[in-house]
């Protein structure tokens, strides 16, 4: 199977399975934001500590329960309650119940729920839900992405804008003289902005060690690919057509031709 092959007949639609669950998740998010937040810190698979809330765990339980009913026996690789990450099986489901917990807790709208189905080592279905914008993007190999909600609610930038993590904005600006660079948190949000034509490109600059987990990007990378763009890591690997893994940087572009003027972003930066 390649990234453009049709879905196996045995697989239901992620949108059909998760649509009602994601609606419930939006209600959970709204309720959480109205009450006091209990925040803990957990060891990150990238090293160090990162925040986690009861909301992260509740959303993960909702999503994984629905996936378990639709795909009994298929491994579900979810972010929370996980301290280590080994090689993924060729067939699995990836779940990030709240991509962007830290910006979410700071009041940002740039957070997402992301789920990806992997078959024979490649992403074949993905869904990225952006609850704060009431926009949902579903992608499947070989099909254009399906969008629910009003895309005009999303941030929009000049046609040549590159979005990157806020902590990388200064460096990216130096690497791309003459191009506008804007800081936007959360991997799946940045990629989705590219998939929906709200930015030219998005990047996570390489660091000294792996900094992106498979659940951070797999669904959104498939959405970019389905929209006619590409997402590649610093080695040139196409992230919509290969088995997701930990990454040391990535670059998402709105066209399938990888632009030479953006290549400096994929050099190693400490």
N, C-alpha and C positions, 0 to 999 in steps of 0.2 A: 504494500500500500504506500502511496505517496500522498503528500499534503493536498493534492487536487483530486484524489479519488473520491467517489461517492461514499456516503456513510454505509457501514454494514447494515443490512436489513434488520438485524436483531436489536439495533440501538434505537430507543425512543429519543424524542427531541428534548434537549436540555431545557428549552423554553417551556415546553409543555409540562415537564416534571417540576421545574422550579418556579414557574410564574407565580402561582399562589403563595409559595413559600417566601419569595422575595417581596411580595406585597405585605406579608406578615412581618418580614424583617424590617421593612420601612416603618411600620407602626412601632416596632420594638425600639428602633433608633430614635423616633420622635419622643417616645415615653422616657427613654434614658436621658435625653437632653433636658428634659423638664425637671428631673430629680437630681439628688446628690449623687456624684459619681464616686464609686469605690474603685480605686486604681491600685493595681499591684504591679510589680516588676518581675519579669521572668528572664531566664537566660535565653539569649538569642542564638540561633544556629550560626550566626555570623560572628559570635563573640560578644561579650559585654551583656548588658541588660536592656530590655525594652519594655514599654508599658503594655499591660493587658487588663481588660475590664471584664466584668460579668457579661457585658453585652457581647464581646468577642466570643465568649464561650457559649452563650445562648444562641447566637446566630449560627455558630458552627454546628451545634447540636441539631438545630432545625434543618439545616441544609444537608448534613450527612445522613440524617434519618430518612429524608426524602430520596436521596441518592441510593441509599441502601435498599429501599423498597423497589426502586426502578432497575437497579443493577445489582441484584443479590450476588454476593461473592466477589465482586470486583473491588480490588483494593482502593480505598479512599485515603489519599495523602493530604491531610489538612494541617494548617499551620499551628494551631494552638495545641497545647499539651505535647509538643514535640521539641526535643532538645537536640536531636541528631538527625541528619539526613544522609542516607546512602543513595546508591543508584536507584532510579525509579524502575519499576516493572514496565514492560512494553505496553501493557494494558492497565490503565488506572484512571482514577478521577483525582483532579487537583482542586483544592478548595482554599481560598483565602477569604474567611468570613468577614473581615474588615481590613481591607488593604488601606493603610494610612491611619492606623490607630492614633499615632502621635499628633498629626495635624487635626484629626477629628476632635481630639481632646482640647486642642487649642482653639477650636471654633471654626476651623476651615471647612469649606464645602467639598474639598478635593479628597474624598475618600470613596471607596468602592467595595462592592462584593464581587468576587471573581471566581468562576468555576470553569474547569476545562476537562474535557474527555479526551484521553489519549488512547489510541488504538494502534497496534503494531509499531509502536515507537514514535508516532507523530500525533500532534493535536488534530482532532477531527471535528470537535464542537467546542465552542466557548461562549460564555455569557459574562458580560460585564455590566453590573447594575450601578448606576450613579444616583443614589437615593436623594441627595440634596438638590439635584437638578431634575429629578423625575424623568431620567433618560435611561433606557436600557438597550444594550447592543448585543445581539445574538449573531454568532458567526458559525458557519459550517464549511468544511472543505469543499471547494468547487462551486460555492454560491456567494452572491453579494451579501454583505451584512444586512440584517434586519434591525431597524431602529424603532423603538417605541418611545414616544414622548417628543417634546419640542426641542430640537437641536439648538435653536436660537437661545435657549436658556444657558447654554454652555459658554464659557469664556471663548472669545475669538480674538485672534491676533493678526497682525500684518501677514501678508501671504508668504513672506520669507522668514518668518519667526521660527526660532529654535527654542523649545522649552526644555528645561533641565531642572534637576533638583535644586532647591534654593541654595544649598551649601556649595553647589558647583557653578553657580551663575557667574561669579567673578572670573573664575578660571576659563569657563567657556567663552566669555566675552573677549578675553585676551587671545584665545585660540581662533576666534572667528571675527577678526576685525571687519567692521562694516556691516555685519549681520546683527539684527536685533535678537537678543537672548532674554528670555523671561523665566523666572523661577516658578515652578509648579510642583508641589509635592505629590508623591504617590505614583508608582510606576504605571499601574493600569490606567490611571487617569491621564497621564501624559500620553501614553500610546493611543488611548481612545480619542483624544483631541486630534491626533494625526489621522486616525482612521476616518474621522468625520469631517476632515477638511478644515479644522479650526486652527491648525498650525502646520508649518511645512515639515518639521522634524522634531523628534524628541530624543533625548540622550541621557544615559546614566554613565558618567565618565569612569573609566577603569581605575581601580585602586590597587593597593598592594595585595589584596586577597579577594576571594569571591564575595560579592555584595548583594546579589539578587538571587532569591530562591525561585524554584520552578513555579510555585503558585503565585508569585508576584507578577509574572509577565505572560504566562502561556496563553491564557484566554485572550488578552488584549493583543498579543502578537498575531494571533490567528485573525482577529478583527482587522488589523492593519493589512495583512496579506489579502484577506477577502475583499478589501476596498481597493486593491491594486497597488499597495505599497509593500515595503519589506522591513523586517527587523532582523538585524544581524549583530553578532557579538564581535569582539575585536579580531577574532580569527577568520571572520567572514562567514561563519556558520549561519544558515537561515533558520531562525528560531521558530518559524511556523511549519517547518518541514523536518525537524529533527527532534529527538527525544529531549524533553525539558530537563535541565540540570541546573546546578548552581552556576552563576555567571560572574565574570569579572568585567562588567560593563556591557552596554548595548546601545545601538543606534536604530531608531525607527524613522523611516522616511515615507513620504506620501507617494513616491513613485518607485517603480521596480528597478530603475537604474540608480545605483548607489552614487550619490553626488560626490565628486572629488573635493569640493570645497568644504565638505563636512568631515573628511577623513581625519583631520587633526584631533577630533574629539575621541577617536578610538585608540590613540596612543596611550601608553601607560602613564598615569599621573599618580604620584605618591602624595 
